[in-house]
């Protein structure tokens, strides 16, 4: 648990280290694990995603996803629940936005 993703990841690493010291101490496999290099695949539900990324304009995300803005606004706080199809549509839209942002070049 944690209030931020960074805190959750730190707690997970701590739990892994504790496991390796105690339960994993006799395992060759666990002794080889370098906690600093362990990677986690983070998956969000819509509510957690929009809480973590509150800087995103929900209206613009909805528009780009071709969906009703009020519907997405309902998904963000968890008052409504998206189907797997709607969730995939939102995910694909976010990936397209990320790709667009990677193409940005700024100058001063």
N, C-alpha and C positions, 0 to 999 in steps of 0.2 A: 504494500500500500504506500501511497504518497500523494502529496498535493500536486506534484508536477511529474511529468514523464522522467525528467532528470532524477528526481528523488526516488521514483519507483525503480529505475535502473540501478541506482546506487544501492538500494535495499536488496535487490535481487543479487547483485554481485556480493554483497555482504553475506547473504544466505548461502550462496554457493561456496564462498570461502569457509564458512562455518561447517558446511556439509563435508567439504574436502578434509578439513582438519579432524573432524570426528568420525562420521560414518564412512567417508571415503578413504580414510587413511591406509587401508589395507588393499586398495584397488590400484593396480598399475595404471588403468585407464584414467581414473580420477586424479592421480598424482601428476599426470602429464598436462592437465588442464591449466592454462594460463588465464586467470580470471580477467585480466586486462584486455585480452583479445576475444573474449566471448561476445558474440553479437546476438541481439534480440530482434525479433521481427514483431513490431508493434502493430496491433490492429485495433482500430477504434470503432465504437458504435457511433452513430451520427451525433448524438448528444455530446459525448466526450470529445469528438473531433472538433465540433464548433466551439466548445468551451476552451479547448487547448489552442485553437486558432481563431480567436475572437476578432482578430483584425480583418478577417475575410468579410466582404460585403455579401450578406446572404441573398439580397435581392439580385445582385449581379450573378452569383453562382446559379440561382434558380433560372434566371433569364438564359444564361448560357446552356443550362441543362434542358431548356425547353419545358420547364415545369412551372406550376403556379407558385408565386412567391410566398403566399400565405401558407401553403402546404409545407414548403421547406422551413419556413419560420416555425411551424408546429413541430417539425422533426427536431430542430436544433435544441429546444429545451426538454424534449422527451414527452411532450403532451400528445403527440401523434407518433405512430410507428410506421416506418417505411417498409415496403415489401422488398424482397431480395432484388427484384428488377429495378425498383426506384433507387435503391442503394447503389446498385451497379452503375446506373445512369449518373448519379452524383459523383461517384468515384471516378468514372471516365472523364467527367467534366473537370474535376480537380486535377487529374493527370494532364489534361490538355492545357489548363492554366499554368501548371508547373513547367510544361514544355515551352510555352510562350515566354514565361519569365526567364528561362534559361537562355533565350535568344537575345535578351536585352543587353545592350552595351551602353554604358553611361560615360559621360565625360564631364570634366569640370572646366 
